[in-house]
Amino acid sequence: MELSEIRVEIDKLDQEIQQLFERRMMLCRDVAAYKKAHNMQIFQADREKAILDRVEQNAANDLGPASRTFFANMMSISSQLQQKMLIETEAAPKIARPEMKKAVRVGCQGTVGANSETAAQNFFPAREIQFYPTFELLFEAVQNGELEYGVLPIYNSTSGTVTQTVDLMGKYQFFITAMNQVEVAHCLAVLPGTKLSDISLVYSHPQALSQCSDYLDSHNLPRRDYSNTATAAQMVAEAGDKTIAAVCSEECAHRNHLEILASRISNVVPNYTQFICITKEMQVAEEASIISVMLTLSNEPGSLSRILNKFFLYGLDMTKIESRPICNGSFDVVFHIDFKGNLRDRSISAFLNDLCKSCSDFKLLGNAVIME
């Protein structure tokens, strides 16, 4: 048989498969209507597993795994259509709106002159900012109501995720309500009169040291982690030791009366850090456009692929996906995903209902408005 003849046969089969697929989806709509009338759940894991096991077992020519994948995707599409059908009949969810202009109790990690203070002031102009020595204490302050809003760094354009923030997200109850970004211009700050050759140790936040690694390596400068760029500068100023230096902002160096030996020492210029604004209760602005979730998946073949397919089926634009170890000795990971959307959109509600049922654990982190 010639290739052209084989392709003709494939085209005929594709038409038949499409017709059968459409018939199956119409039946799935009937199933959705029945489940709604009888108050039944859309996703029924036992039935889905039984079908997939049967399909894999009955497949010929070693096509078991491929057949299982094919039917799993088709059933995922079916679940999506059923969810959308049910959600479309419901009222749009009522969610509180942010009241950031009225906020009084606002906090960030660090001290005066930190990049976090700049980000907080951008969110809350002319407001007094409360400072906390660690990210964890800031999360605690938001969770227990001590703060109305907290500001934390989450991602840097040069060194990536701020792991100290991300690793605490699963531990505390909070919601992201806004995001902004601050240009970070690092410098090497020392006590007045200090020479580059005098320096034996450089202190700063791990992210800042990573962002300036090229400069530090080229001058053979040993480094040590410190809680924050601003507190590192403060420590250098108070220590009175000309053998140490800090990587910090130029404003922070000036505030602490330090001398700047080198300016704009980041590996990449410009260098930006993205900050999140968190609050205890869910708050979503009308123009919110980034939804953040955290999830874990069952340890089985295709589990991540099925999750990614759901974003495609719902036509959602995923802007970030990354994994972090759960830190329980298991080598399992938690995925952090950002995608475009607004929680007041009923199709988003359908998607989240569908998504969470495919996860071992699921947490909605919030819906942020991007602020300049």
Buried (B, 14 or more C-beta within 10 A) or exposed (E): EEEEEEEEEEEEEEEEEEEEEEEEBEEBEEBBEEBBEEEEEBBEEEEBEEBBEEBBEEBEEEBBEEBBBEBBBBBBBBBBBBBBBBBEEEEEBEBEEBEBEEBEBBBBBBBBBBBBBBBBBBBBEEBEBBBBEBBBBBBBBBBEEBBBBBBBBBBBBBBEBBBBBBBBBBEBEBBBBBBBBBBBBBBBBBBEEBEEEBBEEBBBBBBBBBBBBEBBEEBEBEBEEBBBBBBBBBBBBEEEBBEBBBBBBBBBBBBBEBBBBBEBBBBEEEBEBBBBBBBBEBBBBEEBBBBBBBBBBEEEEBBEEBBEBBBEBBEBEEEEBBBBEBEEEEEBBBBBBBBEBBBBBBBBBBBBBBBBBBBEEBBBBBBBBBBE
